[in-house]
Amino acid sequence: DPKTQTRADYRHSLKIPVRLADVDIYQHVNNVVYYSYFDTLVNDYMIRFGGLDMVNDRVIGLVVETACRFHQSLEFPSTVDACLRVAKLGTSSVRHEIGLFREGEIHPAATGHFVHVFVERGVQKPVPIPANIRTCLEKLLS
């Protein structure tokens, strides 16, 4: 059950401050913002630890599948502990699994996944994950 997972089930984390703009009329973080947190977490990791250059790299990762399960609300002001692991690492694709935790909470407020397929920029055909990105992703395999 994803909502019983803990931070220890993940290999990397990033603190993301909740902005006032993230909150909707119901006074909680809007559901589409959770996907923004996913994207921030995954790309921050690949940039900092894999050398990803989204502007100049010949090979880019396209998100082809994503999902999110909401377990608790996130609110402003707070900080989200966004946690990451890799569930599957293929030749040209990777499945990232994410847990978003409220500060001090053991169980996630939301869980989800992101599937990236790496393609040659402009051609959009799958290619092998670049070695530098693969190396950093291997460290997150669960």
Secondary structure, 3 states (H helix, E strand, C coil): CHHHCCHHHCCEEEEEECCHHHECCCCCECHHHHHHHHHHHHHHHHHHHHCCCCCCCCEEEEEEEEEEEECCCCCCCCEEEEEEEEEEECCCEEEEEEEEEECCCCCCCEEEEEEEEEEECCCCCECCCCHHHHHHHHCCEC
